[in-house]
Amino acid sequence: MTRLYRYPAGAISSDYARGLGGIVLTAGPAWTLAPAAPVYWMLAGCALLFLVYLTRAVVRHLTRIELSETGIAARGPFGAVIRWDELRSIKLNHYTTRSDRSGGWMQLDLSTRRRTLCVDSRLGCFSELAGAAAREALRRGYCLDEGTRVNLRALGIHGEGDV
């Protein structure tokens, strides 16, 4: 049975707003005010960075994650397929936005010899996906690093029976 996951509209809409807002605030003055050359190039560079951020949001919005008995696949622009029999590493990292580690997000990285698939915790049912990937890795004899085990517990996945 194949399970389908996607990023919720609310998570993507805030990325769209930040990307578009950044482009307006940087490209707008560069275009309309005719600033001095150094200021123009600084604004143009920032606008380019916001354009890359917006493009990543569009790619994330168009991507669907499929989980099956044979592996996990990202379907969409820049998609990737990770077959369980080719899996070489699994890592679940927590990136904090506060000094007390209360905010932030998690990112699941699954790698083969040739490619890596990264999924962040804004994905709908992320903990279900992370648990399935960890169970598959353990079933195949991979040892999860301490950070990954700690982060799985933070998601409510506690033991090898859960993982």
DSSP file (Angstrom, degrees, kcal/mol; ACC not computed):
  #  RESIDUE AA STRUCTURE BP1 BP2  ACC     N-H-->O    O-->H-N    N-H-->O    O-->H-N    TCO  KAPPA ALPHA  PHI   PSI    X-CA   Y-CA   Z-CA
    1    1 A M              0   0    0      0, 0.0     2,-0.5     0, 0.0    68,-0.1   0.000 360.0 360.0 360.0 133.7    0.0    0.0    0.0
    2    2 A T        -     0   0    0     66,-0.1     2,-0.4    67,-0.1    66,-0.2  -0.831 360.0-155.8 -99.8 131.1    1.3    3.4   -0.9
    3    3 A R  E     -A   67   0A   0     64,-3.0    64,-2.8    -2,-0.5     2,-0.4  -0.860   8.3-148.6-103.9 141.7    0.8    6.4    1.4
    4    4 A L  E     -A   66   0A   0     -2,-0.4     2,-0.3    62,-0.2    62,-0.2  -0.928  15.3-177.4-114.6 132.9    0.8    9.9    0.0
    5    5 A Y  E     +A   65   0A   0     60,-3.0    60,-2.6    -2,-0.4     2,-0.3  -0.921   3.5 173.5-126.5 151.2    2.1   13.0    2.0
    6    6 A R        -     0   0    0     -2,-0.3   118,-2.2    58,-0.2    58,-0.1  -0.974  38.3 -94.0-150.7 164.6    2.2   16.6    1.1
    7    7 A Y        -     0   0    0     56,-0.5   116,-0.2    53,-0.4   115,-0.0  -0.668  47.8-113.2 -80.8 132.5    3.0   20.0    2.7
    8    8 A P    >>  -     0   0    0      0, 0.0     4,-1.6     0, 0.0     3,-0.5  -0.299  21.8-117.2 -65.4 150.8   -0.1   21.7    4.1
    9    9 A A  H 3> S+     0   0    0      1,-0.2     4,-2.9     2,-0.2     5,-0.2   0.850 112.2  58.5 -57.3 -37.4   -1.1   24.9    2.4
   10   10 A G  H 3> S+     0   0    0      1,-0.2     4,-1.3     2,-0.2    -1,-0.2   0.878 104.9  49.5 -63.1 -38.1   -0.5   27.0    5.6
   11   11 A A  H <> S+     0   0    0     -3,-0.5     4,-0.8     1,-0.2    -1,-0.2   0.880 116.8  41.4 -68.3 -37.3    3.1   26.0    5.7
   12   12 A I  H  X S+     0   0    0     -4,-1.6     4,-2.5     2,-0.2    -2,-0.2   0.849 106.8  61.4 -79.4 -35.4    3.7   26.8    2.1
   13   13 A S  H  X S+     0   0    0     -4,-2.9     4,-2.5     1,-0.2    -2,-0.2   0.868 102.1  52.2 -63.1 -35.4    1.7   30.1    2.1
   14   14 A S  H  X S+     0   0    0     -4,-1.3     4,-2.3     2,-0.2    -1,-0.2   0.870 109.3  50.4 -68.6 -33.8    4.0   31.7    4.7
   15   15 A D  H  X S+     0   0    0     -4,-0.8     4,-2.7     2,-0.2    -2,-0.2   0.906 110.1  50.3 -66.1 -41.4    7.0   30.8    2.5
   16   16 A Y  H  X S+     0   0    0     -4,-2.5     4,-3.0     2,-0.2     5,-0.3   0.936 111.0  49.1 -59.6 -45.8    5.3   32.4   -0.5
   17   17 A A  H  X S+     0   0    0     -4,-2.5     4,-2.6     1,-0.2     5,-0.2   0.918 112.8  46.6 -62.2 -44.6    4.6   35.5    1.6
   18   18 A R  H  X S+     0   0    0     -4,-2.3     4,-2.4     2,-0.2    -1,-0.2   0.922 115.0  46.9 -64.2 -43.2    8.2   35.8    2.8
   19   19 A G  H  X S+     0   0    0     -4,-2.7     4,-2.0     2,-0.2    -2,-0.2   0.941 116.8  41.9 -64.2 -48.0    9.6   35.2   -0.7
   20   20 A L  H  X S+     0   0    0     -4,-3.0     4,-2.5    -5,-0.2     5,-0.2   0.909 114.5  51.8 -66.8 -41.0    7.3   37.7   -2.4
   21   21 A G  H  X S+     0   0    0     -4,-2.6     4,-2.5    -5,-0.3    -1,-0.2   0.911 110.1  49.2 -60.7 -42.7    7.7   40.2    0.4
   22   22 A G  H  X S+     0   0    0     -4,-2.4     4,-1.3    -5,-0.2     5,-0.3   0.891 110.8  49.8 -64.0 -40.0   11.4   40.0    0.2
   23   23 A I  H  X>S+     0   0    0     -4,-2.0     4,-2.8     2,-0.2     5,-0.9   0.928 112.2  47.8 -64.7 -44.0   11.4   40.4   -3.6
   24   24 A V  H  X5S+     0   0    0     -4,-2.5     4,-1.0     1,-0.2    -2,-0.2   0.917 112.8  48.7 -62.3 -43.2    9.1   43.5   -3.4
   25   25 A L  H  <5S+     0   0    0     -4,-2.5    -1,-0.2    -5,-0.2    -2,-0.2   0.697 125.0  28.1 -73.5 -18.5   11.3   45.1   -0.6
   26   26 A T  H  X5S+     0   0    0     -4,-1.3     4,-1.4    -3,-0.3    -2,-0.2   0.812 125.6  39.3-108.3 -47.6   14.5   44.5   -2.5
   27   27 A A  H  X5S+     0   0    0     -4,-2.8     4,-2.2    -5,-0.3     5,-0.2   0.862 109.8  62.7 -73.4 -33.9   13.8   44.5   -6.2
   28   28 A G  H  X<S+     0   0    0     -4,-1.0     4,-2.7    -5,-0.9     5,-0.3   0.959 108.0  39.2 -56.3 -56.5   11.2   47.3   -5.9
   29   29 A P  H  > S+     0   0    0      0, 0.0     4,-1.9     0, 0.0     5,-0.4   0.868 113.9  55.7 -63.4 -34.6   13.7   50.0   -4.7
   30   30 A A  H  < S+     0   0    0     -4,-1.4     4,-0.4     1,-0.2    -2,-0.2   0.877 116.1  38.0 -64.1 -35.0   16.4   48.7   -7.0
   31   31 A W  H  < S+     0   0    0     -4,-2.2    -1,-0.2    -3,-0.2    -3,-0.2   0.887 125.8  32.4 -81.9 -42.4   14.0   49.2  -10.0
   32   32 A T  H  < S+     0   0    0     -4,-2.7    -2,-0.2    -5,-0.2    -1,-0.1   0.771 118.7  44.9 -93.7 -26.9   12.2   52.4   -9.0
   33   33 A L  S  < S-     0   0    0     -4,-1.9    -3,-0.1    -5,-0.3    -1,-0.1   0.613  85.2-141.0 -97.0 -11.7   14.7   54.5   -7.1
   34   34 A A        -     0   0    0     -5,-0.4    -4,-0.1    -4,-0.4    -3,-0.1   0.958  31.1-167.2  48.9  60.9   17.8   54.1   -9.3
   35   35 A P        -     0   0    0      0, 0.0    -1,-0.1     0, 0.0     5,-0.0  -0.159  31.9 -71.3 -71.7 171.3   20.2   53.9   -6.3
   36   36 A A     >  -     0   0    0      1,-0.1     4,-2.9     4,-0.1     3,-0.3  -0.212  55.5-100.9 -58.4 155.2   24.0   54.2   -6.5
   37   37 A A  H  > S+     0   0    0      1,-0.2     4,-2.6     2,-0.2     5,-0.2   0.865 119.9  49.3 -52.9 -47.6   25.7   51.2   -8.1
   38   38 A P  H  > S+     0   0    0      0, 0.0     4,-1.8     0, 0.0    -1,-0.2   0.911 115.1  45.0 -62.1 -39.2   26.8   49.5   -4.9
   39   39 A V  H  > S+     0   0    0     -3,-0.3     4,-2.6     2,-0.2    -2,-0.2   0.902 111.7  53.4 -68.8 -40.4   23.4   49.8   -3.3
   40   40 A Y  H  X S+     0   0    0     -4,-2.9     4,-2.7     1,-0.2    -1,-0.2   0.937 110.8  45.7 -58.5 -47.8   21.7   48.6   -6.6
   41   41 A W  H  X S+     0   0    0     -4,-2.6     4,-2.2     2,-0.2    -1,-0.2   0.845 111.7  52.0 -68.7 -32.9   23.9   45.4   -6.7
   42   42 A M  H  X S+     0   0    0     -4,-1.8     4,-2.2    -5,-0.2    -1,-0.2   0.938 113.0  44.6 -65.9 -45.6   23.3   44.7   -3.0
   43   43 A L  H  X S+     0   0    0     -4,-2.6     4,-2.6     2,-0.2    -2,-0.2   0.897 113.2  51.1 -64.2 -40.7   19.5   45.0   -3.5
   44   44 A A  H  X S+     0   0    0     -4,-2.7     4,-2.1    -5,-0.2    -1,-0.2   0.898 109.8  50.2 -64.1 -40.3   19.7   42.9   -6.7
   45   45 A G  H  X S+     0   0    0     -4,-2.2     4,-1.9     2,-0.2    -2,-0.2   0.910 111.9  47.2 -63.8 -42.6   21.7   40.2   -4.9
   46   46 A C  H  X S+     0   0    0     -4,-2.2     4,-2.3     2,-0.2    -2,-0.2   0.902 110.2  52.8 -65.7 -40.6   19.1   40.1   -2.0
   47   47 A A  H  X S+     0   0    0     -4,-2.6     4,-2.0     1,-0.2    -2,-0.2   0.892 107.5  52.5 -61.5 -39.0   16.3   40.0   -4.5
   48   48 A L  H  X S+     0   0    0     -4,-2.1     4,-2.2     2,-0.2    -1,-0.2   0.903 108.1  50.8 -63.7 -41.3   18.0   37.0   -6.2
   49   49 A L  H  X S+     0   0    0     -4,-1.9     4,-2.2     1,-0.2    -2,-0.2   0.907 110.6  48.6 -62.5 -42.0   18.2   35.2   -2.8
   50   50 A F  H  X S+     0   0    0     -4,-2.3     4,-2.6     2,-0.2    -1,-0.2   0.853 108.6  54.6 -67.0 -33.2   14.5   35.8   -2.2
   51   51 A L  H  X S+     0   0    0     -4,-2.0     4,-2.5     2,-0.2    -2,-0.2   0.910 108.1  48.7 -65.0 -41.6   13.7   34.5   -5.7
   52   52 A V  H  X S+     0   0    0     -4,-2.2     4,-2.3     2,-0.2    -2,-0.2   0.922 111.4  50.4 -62.1 -43.8   15.6   31.3   -4.9
   53   53 A Y  H  X S+     0   0    0     -4,-2.2     4,-1.7     1,-0.2    -2,-0.2   0.914 111.6  47.8 -60.2 -44.3   13.6   31.1   -1.6
   54   54 A L  H  X S+     0   0    0     -4,-2.6     4,-2.1     2,-0.2    -1,-0.2   0.896 109.8  52.7 -64.4 -40.9   10.4   31.6   -3.5
   55   55 A T  H  X S+     0   0    0     -4,-2.5     4,-2.5     1,-0.2    -2,-0.2   0.904 107.0  52.3 -61.8 -41.8   11.4   29.0   -6.0
   56   56 A R  H  X S+     0   0    0     -4,-2.3     4,-2.5     1,-0.2    -1,-0.2   0.872 108.1  52.3 -61.9 -36.5   12.1   26.4   -3.3
   57   57 A A  H  X S+     0   0    0     -4,-1.7     4,-2.4     2,-0.2    -2,-0.2   0.910 109.5  48.7 -65.5 -41.7    8.6   27.1   -1.9
   58   58 A V  H  X S+     0   0    0     -4,-2.1     4,-2.0     2,-0.2    -2,-0.2   0.928 111.8  49.0 -63.5 -44.8    7.0   26.5   -5.3
   59   59 A V  H  X S+     0   0    0     -4,-2.5     4,-1.0     1,-0.2    -2,-0.2   0.924 112.0  48.7 -61.0 -44.9    9.0   23.2   -5.6
   60   60 A R  H >< S+     0   0    0     -4,-2.5     3,-0.5     1,-0.2   -53,-0.4   0.899 110.3  52.1 -61.4 -40.9    7.9   22.1   -2.1
   61   61 A H  H 3< S+     0   0    0     -4,-2.4    -1,-0.2     1,-0.2    -2,-0.2   0.862 112.4  44.9 -63.6 -36.9    4.3   22.9   -2.9
   62   62 A L  H 3< S+     0   0    0     -4,-2.0     2,-0.4    -5,-0.1    -1,-0.2   0.581  96.3  95.5 -84.5 -10.7    4.4   20.9   -6.1
   63   63 A T    <<  -     0   0    0     -4,-1.0   -56,-0.5    -3,-0.5     2,-0.4  -0.661  52.5-168.2 -90.1 135.7    6.1   17.9   -4.5
   64   64 A R  E     - B   0  75A   0     11,-2.5    11,-3.5    -2,-0.4     2,-0.5  -0.960  14.5-140.7-117.1 138.4    4.3   14.9   -3.1
   65   65 A I  E     -AB   5  74A   0    -60,-2.6   -60,-3.0    -2,-0.4     2,-0.5  -0.878  14.9-163.2-102.1 128.2    6.0   12.3   -1.0
   66   66 A E  E     -AB   4  73A   0      7,-3.1     7,-2.6    -2,-0.5     2,-0.5  -0.946   2.6-166.1-113.8 128.8    5.1    8.6   -1.6
   67   67 A L  E     +AB   3  72A   0    -64,-2.8   -64,-3.0    -2,-0.5     2,-0.2  -0.960  21.4 155.2-113.7 127.2    5.9    5.9    1.0
   68   68 A S        -     0   0    0      3,-3.0     3,-0.4    -2,-0.5   -66,-0.1  -0.806  58.3 -91.0-139.4-179.8    5.6    2.3   -0.1
   69   69 A E  S    S+     0   0    0     -2,-0.2     3,-0.1     1,-0.2   -67,-0.1   0.760 124.8  47.6 -65.9 -25.0    6.9   -1.1    0.7
   70   70 A T  S    S-     0   0    0      1,-0.2    14,-2.3    14,-0.1    15,-0.4   0.641 123.7 -68.5 -94.1 -15.7    9.8   -0.6   -1.8
   71   71 A G  E     - C   0  83A   0     -3,-0.4    -3,-3.0    12,-0.3     2,-0.4  -0.998  52.4 -67.1 162.5-161.5   10.9    2.8   -0.7
   72   72 A I  E     -BC  67  82A   0     10,-2.5    10,-3.3    -2,-0.3     2,-0.4  -0.982  40.1-171.0-130.3 139.8   10.1    6.5   -0.5
   73   73 A A  E     -BC  66  81A   0     -7,-2.6    -7,-3.1    -2,-0.4     2,-0.6  -0.987  20.9-146.0-136.5 142.4    9.8    8.9   -3.5
   74   74 A A  E     -BC  65  80A   0      6,-3.3     6,-0.9    -2,-0.4     2,-0.6  -0.948  22.8-161.2-102.4 115.9    9.5   12.6   -4.0
   75   75 A R  E     +B   64   0A   0    -11,-3.5   -11,-2.5    -2,-0.6    -2,-0.0  -0.888  51.5  49.3-104.2 119.9    7.2   13.2   -7.0
   76   76 A G  S >  S-     0   0    0     -2,-0.6     3,-1.4   -13,-0.2   -13,-0.1  -0.946 100.3  -9.5 148.9-166.6    7.5   16.6   -8.6
   77   77 A P  T 3  S+     0   0    0      0, 0.0   -15,-0.0     0, 0.0   -14,-0.0  -0.366 134.5   7.6 -59.9 137.4   10.2   19.0   -9.7
   78   78 A F  T 3  S+     0   0    0      1,-0.1    -3,-0.0    -2,-0.0    -4,-0.0   0.825  96.3 175.5  59.8  34.3   13.7   17.7   -8.7
   79   79 A G    <   -     0   0    0     -3,-1.4     2,-0.3    38,-0.0    -4,-0.2  -0.112  12.8-166.2 -66.3 166.4   12.1   14.5   -7.4
   80   80 A A  E     -C   74   0A   0     -6,-0.9    -6,-3.3    35,-0.0     2,-0.4  -0.984  13.0-144.0-151.5 154.0   14.1   11.6   -6.1
   81   81 A V  E     -C   73   0A   0     -2,-0.3     2,-0.6    -8,-0.2    -8,-0.2  -0.992   8.2-167.8-124.4 128.6   13.4    7.9   -5.3
   82   82 A I  E     -C   72   0A   0    -10,-3.3   -10,-2.5    -2,-0.4     2,-0.3  -0.946  11.4-156.1-114.7 108.3   15.1    6.1   -2.4
   83   83 A R  E >>  -C   71   0A   0     -2,-0.6     3,-1.9   -12,-0.2     4,-0.7  -0.671  19.6-129.8 -82.7 138.8   14.6    2.4   -2.6
   84   84 A W  G >4 S+     0   0    0    -14,-2.3     3,-0.9    -2,-0.3   -13,-0.1   0.855 108.6  56.5 -58.1 -35.8   14.8    0.7    0.8
   85   85 A D  G 34 S+     0   0    0    -15,-0.4    -1,-0.3     1,-0.2   -14,-0.1   0.618 110.4  45.6 -74.4  -9.3   17.4   -1.9   -0.5
   86   86 A E  G <4 S+     0   0    0     -3,-1.9    27,-0.4    26,-0.0    -1,-0.2   0.438  82.1 127.1-105.0  -3.9   19.6    1.1   -1.6
   87   87 A L    <<  +     0   0    0     -3,-0.9    25,-0.2    -4,-0.7     3,-0.1  -0.317  25.2 168.2 -59.6 129.7   19.3    3.0    1.7
   88   88 A R        +     0   0    0     23,-3.6     2,-0.3     1,-0.4    24,-0.2   0.648  60.9  10.0-114.5 -28.5   22.8    3.9    3.1
   89   89 A S  E     -D  111   0B   0     22,-1.6    22,-2.4    53,-0.1     2,-0.4  -0.997  49.2-166.1-155.1 151.0   22.0    6.4    5.8
   90   90 A I  E     +D  110   0B   0     -2,-0.3    55,-0.4    20,-0.2     2,-0.4  -0.999  14.6 175.5-135.2 133.4   19.1    8.0    7.7
   91   91 A K  E     -D  109   0B   0     18,-2.1    18,-3.1    -2,-0.4     2,-0.6  -0.994  15.4-164.9-142.8 131.7   19.4   11.1    9.9
   92   92 A L  E     -D  108   0B   0     -2,-0.4     2,-0.3    16,-0.2    59,-0.3  -0.954  19.6-174.9-117.9 110.7   16.8   13.1   11.7
   93   93 A N  E     -D  107   0B   0     14,-2.6    14,-2.4    -2,-0.6     2,-0.5  -0.787  17.9-145.5-108.3 148.3   18.1   16.5   12.8
   94   94 A H  E     -D  106   0B   0     -2,-0.3     2,-0.6    12,-0.2    12,-0.2  -0.959  10.0-163.8-110.5 127.4   16.4   19.2   14.9
   95   95 A Y  E     -D  105   0B   0     10,-3.3    10,-2.1    -2,-0.5     2,-0.2  -0.951  14.6-153.1-112.2 115.8   17.1   22.8   13.9
   96   96 A T        -     0   0    0     -2,-0.6     8,-0.3     8,-0.2     3,-0.1  -0.555  22.2-169.3 -93.0 152.7   16.2   25.2   16.7
   97   97 A T  S    S+     0   0    0      6,-0.4     2,-0.3    -2,-0.2     7,-0.2   0.375  74.7  55.1-114.0  -1.4   15.2   28.8   16.5
   98   98 A R  S >  S-     0   0    0      5,-0.4     3,-1.6     1,-0.1     5,-0.1  -0.941  81.4-122.2-132.8 154.2   15.4   29.5   20.2
   99   99 A S  T 3  S+     0   0    0     -2,-0.3    -1,-0.1     1,-0.3    -3,-0.0   0.769 113.6  55.2 -67.2 -24.9   18.1   29.2   22.8
  100  100 A D  T 3  S-     0   0    0      1,-0.0    -1,-0.3    -3,-0.0     0, 0.0   0.339 110.4-122.6 -89.4   8.9   15.9   26.9   24.9
  101  101 A R  S <  S+     0   0    0     -3,-1.6    -2,-0.1     1,-0.1    -6,-0.0   0.679  77.1 123.8  61.7  22.0   15.4   24.6   21.9
  102  102 A S        +     0   0    0     -6,-0.0     2,-0.2     2,-0.0    -1,-0.1   0.743  65.0  46.7 -84.7 -23.0   11.6   25.0   22.1
  103  103 A G  S    S+     0   0    0     -5,-0.1    -5,-0.4     2,-0.0    -6,-0.4  -0.554  76.4  70.3-109.1 176.5   11.1   26.2   18.6
  104  104 A G        -     0   0    0     -8,-0.3     2,-0.3    -2,-0.2    -8,-0.2  -0.769  63.7 -88.4 120.5-162.4   12.3   25.1   15.2
  105  105 A W  E     -D   95   0B   0    -10,-2.1   -10,-3.3    -2,-0.3     2,-0.3  -0.922  23.0-122.7-146.5 167.5   11.8   22.2   12.9
  106  106 A M  E     -D   94   0B   0     -2,-0.3    15,-2.4   -12,-0.2     2,-0.4  -0.849  16.2-157.2-114.1 154.5   13.1   18.7   12.1
  107  107 A Q  E     -DE  93 120B   0    -14,-2.4   -14,-2.6    -2,-0.3     2,-0.6  -0.993   4.7-152.8-134.7 128.5   14.6   17.4    8.9
  108  108 A L  E     -DE  92 119B   0     11,-3.2    11,-2.3    -2,-0.4     2,-0.5  -0.884  12.4-167.2 -99.8 122.3   14.7   13.8    7.8
  109  109 A D  E     -DE  91 118B   0    -18,-3.1   -18,-2.1    -2,-0.6     2,-0.4  -0.955   5.5-176.6-113.6 121.4   17.6   13.0    5.4
  110  110 A L  E     -DE  90 117B   0      7,-2.6     7,-3.0    -2,-0.5     2,-0.4  -0.971  12.7-172.5-116.2 130.0   17.6    9.6    3.6
  111  111 A S  E     -DE  89 116B   0    -22,-2.4   -23,-3.6    -2,-0.4   -22,-1.6  -0.941  20.1-177.6-130.9 145.8   20.6    8.8    1.4
  112  112 A T        -     0   0    0      3,-2.9   -25,-0.1    -2,-0.4   -30,-0.0  -0.528  55.9 -86.5-112.4-171.1   21.7    6.2   -1.1
  113  113 A R  S    S+     0   0    0    -27,-0.4     3,-0.1    -2,-0.2   -26,-0.1   0.806 126.6  30.8 -67.6 -27.1   25.2    6.2   -2.7
  114  114 A R  S    S+     0   0    0      1,-0.2     2,-0.3     0, 0.0    -1,-0.2   0.671 121.8  21.5-108.8 -19.6   23.9    8.5   -5.5
  115  115 A R        -     0   0    0    -34,-0.0    -3,-2.9     2,-0.0     2,-0.4  -0.964  52.6-146.0-149.8 162.9   21.2   10.7   -4.0
  116  116 A T  E     -E  111   0B   0     -2,-0.3     2,-0.5    -5,-0.2    -5,-0.2  -0.992   8.1-156.3-131.5 139.8   19.7   12.2   -0.9
  117  117 A L  E     -E  110   0B   0     -7,-3.0    -7,-2.6    -2,-0.4     2,-0.4  -0.978  11.8-166.4-116.6 124.2   16.0   13.0   -0.1
  118  118 A C  E     +E  109   0B   0     -2,-0.5     2,-0.4    -9,-0.2    -9,-0.2  -0.938   7.8 178.6-114.9 131.7   15.3   15.6    2.5
  119  119 A V  E     -E  108   0B   0    -11,-2.3   -11,-3.2    -2,-0.4     2,-0.2  -0.998  15.7-145.9-130.9 132.3   11.9   16.1    4.1
  120  120 A D  E >   -E  107   0B   0     -2,-0.4     3,-1.9   -13,-0.2   -13,-0.2  -0.597  28.3-105.7-100.8 166.2   11.1   18.7    6.8
  121  121 A S  T 3  S+     0   0    0    -15,-2.4     5,-0.3     1,-0.3     6,-0.1   0.466 107.5  78.2 -72.1  -2.2    8.7   18.4    9.6
  122  122 A R  T 3  S+     0   0    0    -16,-0.2    -1,-0.3     4,-0.1  -111,-0.2   0.639  70.5 108.4 -77.4 -12.3    6.1   20.8    8.1
  123  123 A L  S X  S-     0   0    0     -3,-1.9     3,-1.3  -116,-0.2  -116,-0.2  -0.398  87.2 -99.2 -61.7 136.8    5.1   17.8    5.9
  124  124 A G  T 3  S+     0   0    0   -118,-2.2    -1,-0.1     1,-0.3  -118,-0.1  -0.366 106.6   6.7 -58.7 135.0    1.7   16.4    6.9
  125  125 A C  T 3> S+     0   0    0     -4,-0.1     4,-1.7  -120,-0.1     3,-0.4   0.847  81.0 160.2  59.0  38.1    2.1   13.3    9.1
  126  126 A F  H <>  +     0   0    0     -3,-1.3     4,-2.9    -5,-0.3     5,-0.2   0.888  68.3  55.1 -56.9 -43.2    5.9   13.8    9.3
  127  127 A S  H  > S+     0   0    0      1,-0.2     4,-2.4     2,-0.2    -1,-0.2   0.865 105.8  52.7 -63.5 -34.7    6.3   11.7   12.4
  128  128 A E  H  > S+     0   0    0     -3,-0.4     4,-2.1     2,-0.2    -1,-0.2   0.921 112.2  45.1 -63.1 -44.0    4.5    8.8   10.7
  129  129 A L  H  X S+     0   0    0     -4,-1.7     4,-2.3     2,-0.2    -2,-0.2   0.920 113.3  49.2 -66.0 -45.3    6.9    9.0    7.8
  130  130 A A  H  X S+     0   0    0     -4,-2.9     4,-2.4     1,-0.2    -2,-0.2   0.901 111.5  50.1 -62.6 -41.5   10.0    9.4   10.0
  131  131 A G  H  X S+     0   0    0     -4,-2.4     4,-2.6    -5,-0.2    -1,-0.2   0.908 110.1  49.8 -63.4 -42.4    8.9    6.3   12.0
  132  132 A A  H  X S+     0   0    0     -4,-2.1     4,-2.1     2,-0.2    -2,-0.2   0.908 112.0  47.8 -63.4 -42.2    8.4    4.2    8.9
  133  133 A A  H  X S+     0   0    0     -4,-2.3     4,-2.3     2,-0.2    -2,-0.2   0.907 112.8  48.6 -65.7 -41.5   11.8    5.2    7.6
  134  134 A A  H  X S+     0   0    0     -4,-2.4     4,-2.6     2,-0.2     5,-0.2   0.915 110.7  50.7 -65.6 -42.6   13.5    4.4   10.9
  135  135 A R  H  X S+     0   0    0     -4,-2.6     4,-2.6     1,-0.2    -1,-0.2   0.915 111.2  48.7 -59.6 -42.9   11.7    1.0   11.2
  136  136 A E  H  X S+     0   0    0     -4,-2.1     4,-1.4     2,-0.2    -1,-0.2   0.904 110.7  50.2 -65.2 -41.0   12.9    0.1    7.7
  137  137 A A  H  <>S+     0   0    0     -4,-2.3     5,-2.6     1,-0.2    -2,-0.2   0.926 113.1  45.9 -63.0 -44.4   16.5    1.1    8.5
  138  138 A L  H ><5S+     0   0    0     -4,-2.6     3,-1.8    25,-0.3    -2,-0.2   0.895 108.3  56.4 -65.6 -39.4   16.5   -0.9   11.7
  139  139 A R  H 3<5S+     0   0    0     -4,-2.6    -1,-0.2     1,-0.3    -2,-0.2   0.829 107.3  50.2 -60.3 -31.4   14.9   -3.9    9.9
  140  140 A R  T 3<5S-     0   0    0     -4,-1.4    -1,-0.3    -3,-0.2    -2,-0.2   0.366 125.3-102.9 -90.6   5.2   17.8   -3.8    7.4
  141  141 A G  T < 5 +     0   0    0     -3,-1.8     2,-0.3     1,-0.3    -3,-0.2   0.585  69.3 147.2  90.4  10.4   20.4   -3.7   10.3
  142  142 A Y      < -     0   0    0     -5,-2.6     2,-0.5    -6,-0.2    -1,-0.3  -0.596  43.3-134.3 -80.4 141.5   21.3    0.0   10.3
  143  143 A C        -     0   0    0     -2,-0.3     2,-0.3     0, 0.0    -1,-0.0  -0.839  17.4-136.5 -95.0 127.2   22.3    1.6   13.6
  144  144 A L        -     0   0    0     -2,-0.5   -53,-0.1     1,-0.1   -55,-0.0  -0.644  22.4-117.4 -83.1 138.0   20.7    4.9   14.2
  145  145 A D     >  -     0   0    0    -55,-0.4     4,-2.2    -2,-0.3     5,-0.2  -0.243  28.2-104.7 -70.5 165.3   22.9    7.6   15.6
  146  146 A E  H  > S+     0   0    0      1,-0.2     4,-2.6     2,-0.2     5,-0.2   0.885 118.8  52.9 -60.6 -42.8   22.2    9.1   19.0
  147  147 A G  H  > S+     0   0    0      1,-0.2     4,-2.3     2,-0.2    -1,-0.2   0.900 109.7  48.8 -61.4 -41.1   20.8   12.4   17.7
  148  148 A T  H  > S+     0   0    0      2,-0.2     4,-2.3     1,-0.2    -1,-0.2   0.915 111.7  49.1 -64.9 -43.0   18.4   10.6   15.4
  149  149 A R  H  X S+     0   0    0     -4,-2.2     4,-2.1     2,-0.2    -2,-0.2   0.910 111.4  49.6 -63.6 -41.6   17.2    8.4   18.3
  150  150 A V  H  X S+     0   0    0     -4,-2.6     4,-1.8     1,-0.2    -2,-0.2   0.920 112.8  47.1 -62.2 -44.1   16.7   11.4   20.5
  151  151 A N  H  X S+     0   0    0     -4,-2.3     4,-1.0   -59,-0.3    -1,-0.2   0.844 108.7  54.1 -70.1 -33.2   14.7   13.2   17.8
  152  152 A L  H ><>S+     0   0    0     -4,-2.3     5,-2.6     2,-0.2     3,-0.5   0.914 108.1  50.5 -63.7 -41.8   12.6   10.1   17.1
  153  153 A R  H ><5S+     0   0    0     -4,-2.1     3,-1.6     1,-0.2    -2,-0.2   0.884 105.1  56.8 -62.3 -37.5   11.7   10.0   20.9
  154  154 A A  H 3<5S+     0   0    0     -4,-1.8    -1,-0.2     1,-0.3    -2,-0.2   0.782 104.6  53.0 -64.4 -25.5   10.8   13.7   20.7
  155  155 A L  T <<5S-     0   0    0     -4,-1.0    -1,-0.3    -3,-0.5    -2,-0.2   0.483 128.5-100.6 -84.3  -3.8    8.3   12.8   17.9
  156  156 A G  T < 5S+     0   0    0     -3,-1.6     2,-0.7    -4,-0.3    -3,-0.2   0.601  86.0 127.0  93.7  13.3    6.8   10.1   20.2
  157  157 A I      < +     0   0    0     -5,-2.6    -1,-0.3     1,-0.2    -2,-0.2  -0.907  30.4 166.6-104.1 106.7    8.6    7.2   18.7
  158  158 A H        +     0   0    0     -2,-0.7     2,-0.2    -3,-0.1    -1,-0.2   0.873  43.2  15.0-102.1 -40.3   10.2    5.5   21.7
  159  159 A G  S  > S-     0   0    0      1,-0.0     4,-4.4    -6,-0.0     3,-0.5  -0.719  81.7 -89.6-132.0 179.6   11.6    2.0   21.2
  160  160 A E  T  4 S+     0   0    0      1,-0.3   -22,-0.0     2,-0.2    -1,-0.0   0.801 126.3  58.6 -62.6 -26.5   12.5   -0.4   18.5
  161  161 A G  T  4 S+     0   0    0      2,-0.2    -1,-0.3     1,-0.2   -26,-0.0   0.885 116.0  34.0 -65.8 -37.9    9.0   -1.7   18.7
  162  162 A D  T  4        0   0    0     -3,-0.5    -2,-0.2     1,-0.2   -27,-0.2   0.874 360.0 360.0 -79.7 -41.1    7.8    1.9   17.8
  163  163 A V     <        0   0    0     -4,-4.4   -25,-0.3   -29,-0.1    -3,-0.2   0.442 360.0 360.0 -85.3 360.0   10.8    2.5   15.6
